[in-house]
Amino acid sequence: MRDANGQILCQLQGKWTSWDFKFSRDGIEFAHVTKKWAGLGKELFTTADNYILNIDGKVPANNDLRVLIMAAVMCIDMVLKE
């Protein structure tokens, strides 16, 4: 992910076969997203999913990176899981 000037803010890393993604730069993790297991019945018979997004406290509350991370998580869900 890059800012308006083309500077790298962070990289998205993960496996498309599972819900385990992290946002990091230079070995520092800014955020991590995983899928929360909803139980066998819900997983088999519905398309509803629950996710856990943890944005590290190192990212200030008013930082645009928080918005970009949330938007990236929504895009991953739409592209890979719908």
DSSP file (Angstrom, degrees, kcal/mol; ACC not computed):
  #  RESIDUE AA STRUCTURE BP1 BP2  ACC     N-H-->O    O-->H-N    N-H-->O    O-->H-N    TCO  KAPPA ALPHA  PHI   PSI    X-CA   Y-CA   Z-CA
    1    1 A M              0   0    0      0, 0.0     8,-3.2     0, 0.0     9,-1.3   0.000 360.0 360.0 360.0 136.3    0.0    0.0    0.0
    2    2 A R  B     -A    8   0A   0      6,-0.3     6,-0.2     7,-0.2     2,-0.1  -0.865 360.0-125.2-123.3 154.6    1.3    3.4   -1.0
    3    3 A D    >   -     0   0    0      4,-2.4     3,-1.9    -2,-0.3    -1,-0.1  -0.215  47.6 -83.4 -85.0-175.7    0.5    7.0   -0.1
    4    4 A A  T 3  S+     0   0    0      1,-0.3    -1,-0.1     2,-0.1    -2,-0.0   0.735 130.6  52.7 -63.3 -22.9   -0.4    9.7   -2.5
    5    5 A N  T 3  S-     0   0    0      2,-0.1    -1,-0.3     0, 0.0     3,-0.1   0.377 120.6-105.9 -94.0   3.4    3.4   10.4   -3.1
    6    6 A G  S <  S+     0   0    0     -3,-1.9     2,-0.2     1,-0.3    -2,-0.1   0.490  71.2 145.0  87.3   2.8    4.1    6.8   -3.9
    7    7 A Q        -     0   0    0      1,-0.1    -4,-2.4    -5,-0.0     2,-0.4  -0.553  56.5-110.6 -75.4 137.7    5.9    6.0   -0.6
    8    8 A I  B     +A    2   0A   0     -2,-0.2    -6,-0.3    -6,-0.2     3,-0.1  -0.546  35.0 177.4 -71.8 123.6    5.3    2.5    0.7
    9    9 A L        -     0   0    0     -8,-3.2     2,-0.3     1,-0.4    -7,-0.2   0.857  63.8 -36.7 -90.3 -45.5    3.2    2.6    3.8
   10   10 A C        -     0   0    0     -9,-1.3    -1,-0.4    15,-0.0     2,-0.4  -0.972  54.4-114.4-167.6 169.5    3.0   -1.2    4.4
   11   11 A Q  E     -B   24   0B   0     13,-3.5    13,-2.3    -2,-0.3     2,-0.6  -0.916  20.0-135.2-116.3 144.4    2.8   -4.5    2.6
   12   12 A L  E     +B   23   0B   0     -2,-0.4     2,-0.4    11,-0.2    11,-0.2  -0.876  29.1 178.0 -97.5 124.4   -0.1   -6.9    2.7
   13   13 A Q  E     +B   22   0B   0      9,-2.7     9,-2.8    -2,-0.6     2,-0.3  -0.975  19.6 103.3-128.3 141.9    1.0  -10.5    3.2
   14   14 A G  E     -B   21   0B   0     -2,-0.4     2,-0.5     7,-0.2     7,-0.2  -0.975  61.7 -79.3 170.8-178.8   -1.1  -13.6    3.6
   15   15 A K    >   -     0   0    0      5,-0.9     3,-1.0    -2,-0.3     5,-0.5  -0.912  20.7-149.7-109.5 132.4   -2.4  -16.8    2.0
   16   16 A W  T 3  S+     0   0    0     -2,-0.5    -1,-0.1     1,-0.2     5,-0.0   0.663  96.5  63.5 -73.7 -13.8   -5.4  -16.7   -0.3
   17   17 A T  T 3  S+     0   0    0      3,-0.1     2,-0.3    -3,-0.0    -1,-0.2   0.580 112.4  25.4 -86.3  -9.9   -6.4  -20.2    0.9
   18   18 A S  S <  S-     0   0    0     -3,-1.0     2,-1.2     2,-0.1    -3,-0.2  -0.921  85.5-103.5-144.0 169.4   -7.0  -19.1    4.5
   19   19 A W  S    S+     0   0    0     -2,-0.3    16,-1.2    16,-0.1     2,-0.2  -0.718  74.1 115.2 -99.0  84.2   -7.9  -16.0    6.4
   20   20 A D  E     + C   0  34B   0     -2,-1.2    -5,-0.9    -5,-0.5     2,-0.3  -0.733  34.1 155.5-151.2  96.7   -4.6  -15.0    7.9
   21   21 A F  E     -BC  14  33B   0     12,-2.4    12,-2.7    -2,-0.2     2,-0.4  -0.925  18.8-167.3-126.4 147.5   -3.3  -11.7    6.6
   22   22 A K  E     -BC  13  32B   0     -9,-2.8    -9,-2.7    -2,-0.3     2,-0.5  -0.986  14.5-145.8-135.3 150.8   -0.9   -9.1    8.1
   23   23 A F  E     +BC  12  31B   0      8,-2.6     7,-3.4    -2,-0.4     8,-1.5  -0.962  39.7 147.4-112.0 119.3    0.0   -5.6    7.2
   24   24 A S  E     -BC  11  29B   0    -13,-2.3   -13,-3.5    -2,-0.5     2,-0.3  -0.944  31.9-160.7-149.3 166.7    3.7   -4.8    7.9
   25   25 A R  E >  S- C   0  28B   0      3,-2.0     3,-2.1    -2,-0.3    -2,-0.0  -0.943  79.0  -4.9-152.2 132.7    6.7   -2.8    6.8
   26   26 A D  T 3  S-     0   0    0     -2,-0.3     3,-0.1     1,-0.3   -16,-0.0   0.847 130.5 -53.4  53.4  38.8   10.4   -3.4    7.6
   27   27 A G  T 3  S+     0   0    0      1,-0.2     2,-0.6     0, 0.0    -1,-0.3   0.480 111.8 120.2  79.6   1.8    9.5   -6.3    9.9
   28   28 A I  E <   -C   25   0B   0     -3,-2.1    -3,-2.0     2,-0.0     2,-0.5  -0.894  56.5-142.9-102.8 121.5    7.0   -4.2   12.0
   29   29 A E  E     +C   24   0B   0     -2,-0.6    -5,-0.3    -5,-0.2     3,-0.1  -0.719  21.7 176.1 -87.6 126.5    3.5   -5.5   12.0
   30   30 A F  E     +     0   0B   0     -7,-3.4    26,-3.2    -2,-0.5     2,-0.3   0.764  66.4   0.7 -96.2 -32.8    0.8   -2.8   11.9
   31   31 A A  E     -CD  23  55B   0     -8,-1.5    -8,-2.6    24,-0.3     2,-0.3  -0.992  54.0-160.6-156.7 157.1   -2.3   -5.0   11.7
   32   32 A H  E     -CD  22  54B   0     22,-1.9    22,-2.8    -2,-0.3     2,-0.4  -0.997   7.4-166.7-142.9 136.1   -3.4   -8.6   11.5
   33   33 A V  E     +CD  21  53B   0    -12,-2.7   -12,-2.4    -2,-0.3     2,-0.3  -0.990  11.6 168.9-128.8 134.8   -6.7  -10.0   10.3
   34   34 A T  E     -CD  20  52B   0     18,-2.0    18,-3.0    -2,-0.4     2,-0.4  -0.924  35.6-108.3-136.3 161.4   -8.0  -13.6   10.9
   35   35 A K  E     - D   0  51B   0    -16,-1.2     2,-0.5    -2,-0.3    16,-0.3  -0.776  29.1-133.6 -91.8 134.9  -11.3  -15.3   10.4
   36   36 A K  E     - D   0  50B   0     14,-3.0    14,-0.6    -2,-0.4     2,-0.2  -0.786  23.1-119.8 -89.6 125.7  -13.3  -16.3   13.5
   37   37 A W        -     0   0    0     -2,-0.5     3,-0.1     1,-0.1    12,-0.0  -0.475  26.0-170.4 -66.0 127.1  -14.6  -19.8   13.4
   38   38 A A        -     0   0    0      1,-0.3     4,-0.3    -2,-0.2    -1,-0.1   0.424  47.3 -89.7-102.1  -1.5  -18.4  -19.7   13.7
   39   39 A G     >  -     0   0    0      1,-0.1     4,-2.5     2,-0.1    -1,-0.3  -0.134  41.9 -79.2 104.6 155.1  -19.1  -23.4   14.2
   40   40 A L  H  > S+     0   0    0      1,-0.2     4,-2.3     2,-0.2     5,-0.2   0.897 124.0  49.9 -59.5 -46.9  -19.7  -26.2   11.8
   41   41 A G  H  > S+     0   0    0      1,-0.2     4,-2.1     2,-0.2    -1,-0.2   0.929 115.0  42.2 -61.2 -47.4  -23.4  -25.5   11.1
   42   42 A K  H  > S+     0   0    0     -4,-0.3     4,-1.4     1,-0.2     6,-0.2   0.895 114.7  51.0 -68.3 -39.6  -22.9  -21.8   10.3
   43   43 A E  H  < S+     0   0    0     -4,-2.5    -1,-0.2     1,-0.2    -2,-0.2   0.877 116.8  39.8 -66.2 -37.3  -19.7  -22.4    8.2
   44   44 A L  H  < S+     0   0    0     -4,-2.3    -2,-0.2    -5,-0.2    -1,-0.2   0.845 124.3  33.4 -80.4 -34.7  -21.4  -25.1    6.1
   45   45 A F  H  < S+     0   0    0     -4,-2.1     2,-0.3    -5,-0.2    -2,-0.2   0.419 113.9  45.8-111.4   1.4  -24.9  -23.6    5.6
   46   46 A T     <  -     0   0    0     -4,-1.4     0, 0.0    -5,-0.2     0, 0.0  -0.914  61.0-139.7-135.8 165.9  -24.4  -19.9    5.4
   47   47 A T        +     0   0    0     -2,-0.3     2,-0.2     2,-0.1    -4,-0.1   0.312  64.9 122.7-102.9   5.9  -22.1  -17.4    3.7
   48   48 A A        -     0   0    0     -6,-0.2     2,-0.3   -10,-0.0    -2,-0.1  -0.487  40.6-174.8 -70.4 134.7  -21.9  -15.2    6.9
   49   49 A D        -     0   0    0     -2,-0.2     2,-0.4   -12,-0.0   -12,-0.1  -0.953  16.6-152.6-130.3 150.6  -18.3  -14.7    8.1
   50   50 A N  E     -D   36   0B   0    -14,-0.6   -14,-3.0    -2,-0.3     2,-0.3  -0.981  16.6-169.0-122.0 136.5  -16.9  -13.0   11.2
   51   51 A Y  E     -D   35   0B   0     -2,-0.4     2,-0.6   -16,-0.3   -16,-0.2  -0.901  17.1-141.7-126.9 153.8  -13.4  -11.5   11.2
   52   52 A I  E     -D   34   0B   0    -18,-3.0   -18,-2.0    -2,-0.3     2,-0.5  -0.968  17.4-172.7-116.0 117.7  -11.0  -10.2   13.8
   53   53 A L  E     -D   33   0B   0     -2,-0.6     2,-0.6   -20,-0.2   -20,-0.2  -0.955   0.2-172.8-111.5 121.4   -9.0   -7.2   12.8
   54   54 A N  E     -D   32   0B   0    -22,-2.8   -22,-1.9    -2,-0.5     2,-0.6  -0.945   2.7-168.9-117.5 110.8   -6.3   -6.1   15.2
   55   55 A I  E     -D   31   0B   0     -2,-0.6   -24,-0.3   -24,-0.2   -25,-0.1  -0.884  29.2-117.7 -99.5 124.9   -4.6   -2.8   14.4
   56   56 A D    >   -     0   0    0    -26,-3.2     3,-1.8    -2,-0.6    -1,-0.0  -0.199  15.3-120.6 -62.7 149.0   -1.6   -2.2   16.6
   57   57 A G  T 3  S+     0   0    0      1,-0.3    -1,-0.1     4,-0.0     4,-0.1   0.620 105.7  78.7 -65.2 -13.3   -1.5    0.7   19.0
   58   58 A K  T 3  S+     0   0    0    -28,-0.1    -1,-0.3     2,-0.1   -28,-0.1   0.730  79.5  78.1 -66.9 -20.3    1.7    2.0   17.2
   59   59 A V  S <  S-     0   0    0     -3,-1.8    -1,-0.1   -29,-0.2    -4,-0.0  -0.817  92.9-125.3 -91.2 111.8   -0.7    3.3   14.4
   60   60 A P    >   -     0   0    0      0, 0.0     3,-1.8     0, 0.0     6,-0.3  -0.146  16.6-115.5 -58.3 151.7   -2.2    6.5   15.8
   61   61 A A  T 3  S+     0   0    0      1,-0.3    -2,-0.0    -4,-0.1     5,-0.0   0.809 114.9  45.7 -58.6 -33.4   -6.0    6.8   15.9
   62   62 A N  T 3  S+     0   0    0      4,-0.0     2,-0.3     3,-0.0    -1,-0.3   0.275  85.2 121.0 -96.3  12.0   -6.1    9.6   13.3
   63   63 A N    X>  -     0   0    0     -3,-1.8     3,-1.5     1,-0.1     4,-0.6  -0.588  63.8-137.7 -80.3 134.0   -3.6    8.0   10.9
   64   64 A D  H 3> S+     0   0    0     -2,-0.3     4,-2.1     1,-0.3     3,-0.3   0.708  97.6  76.6 -62.1 -20.4   -4.9    7.4    7.4
   65   65 A L  H 3> S+     0   0    0      1,-0.2     4,-2.5     2,-0.2    -1,-0.3   0.849  88.2  58.7 -60.8 -33.2   -3.2    4.0    7.4
   66   66 A R  H <> S+     0   0    0     -3,-1.5     4,-2.1    -6,-0.3    -1,-0.2   0.913 107.0  46.4 -61.0 -42.9   -6.1    2.7    9.6
   67   67 A V  H  X S+     0   0    0     -4,-0.6     4,-2.4    -3,-0.3    -2,-0.2   0.905 112.3  50.2 -66.8 -42.0   -8.6    3.6    7.0
   68   68 A L  H  X S+     0   0    0     -4,-2.1     4,-2.3     2,-0.2    -2,-0.2   0.886 109.6  51.0 -64.7 -39.2   -6.5    2.0    4.2
   69   69 A I  H  X S+     0   0    0     -4,-2.5     4,-2.2     2,-0.2    -2,-0.2   0.936 110.9  48.1 -64.0 -45.7   -6.1   -1.2    6.2
   70   70 A M  H  X S+     0   0    0     -4,-2.1     4,-1.9     1,-0.2    -2,-0.2   0.909 112.2  49.2 -62.2 -42.2   -9.9   -1.4    6.8
   71   71 A A  H  X S+     0   0    0     -4,-2.4     4,-2.1     1,-0.2    -1,-0.2   0.890 110.0  51.7 -64.2 -39.3  -10.6   -0.8    3.1
   72   72 A A  H  X S+     0   0    0     -4,-2.3     4,-2.5     2,-0.2    -2,-0.2   0.889 107.6  52.3 -64.9 -39.3   -8.0   -3.5    2.2
   73   73 A V  H  X S+     0   0    0     -4,-2.2     4,-2.2     1,-0.2    -1,-0.2   0.907 109.6  49.1 -63.8 -41.5   -9.7   -6.0    4.5
   74   74 A M  H  X S+     0   0    0     -4,-1.9     4,-2.2     2,-0.2    -1,-0.2   0.890 111.4  49.7 -65.4 -38.5  -13.1   -5.3    2.9
   75   75 A C  H  X S+     0   0    0     -4,-2.1     4,-2.8     2,-0.2     5,-0.3   0.904 108.6  52.3 -66.0 -41.2  -11.6   -5.8   -0.6
   76   76 A I  H  X>S+     0   0    0     -4,-2.5     4,-2.8     1,-0.2     5,-0.6   0.932 110.2  49.3 -59.7 -44.7   -9.9   -9.1    0.4
   77   77 A D  H  X5S+     0   0    0     -4,-2.2     4,-1.5     1,-0.2     5,-0.5   0.926 114.4  44.2 -61.1 -45.4  -13.3  -10.3    1.6
   78   78 A M  H  X5S+     0   0    0     -4,-2.2     4,-0.5     3,-0.2    -2,-0.2   0.903 120.8  38.8 -67.5 -41.1  -15.1   -9.3   -1.6
   79   79 A V  H  <5S+     0   0    0     -4,-2.8    -2,-0.2    -5,-0.2    -3,-0.2   0.927 129.0  25.7 -77.6 -46.2  -12.4  -10.6   -4.0
   80   80 A L  H  <5S+     0   0    0     -4,-2.8    -3,-0.2    -5,-0.3    -2,-0.2   0.776 128.6  33.3 -92.9 -27.1  -11.4  -13.8   -2.3
   81   81 A K  H  <<       0   0    0     -4,-1.5    -3,-0.2    -5,-0.6    -2,-0.1   0.506 360.0 360.0-116.1  -5.3  -14.3  -14.9   -0.2
   82   82 A E     <        0   0    0     -4,-0.5    -1,-0.1    -5,-0.5    -4,-0.1   0.445 360.0 360.0-101.4 360.0  -17.5  -13.9   -2.0
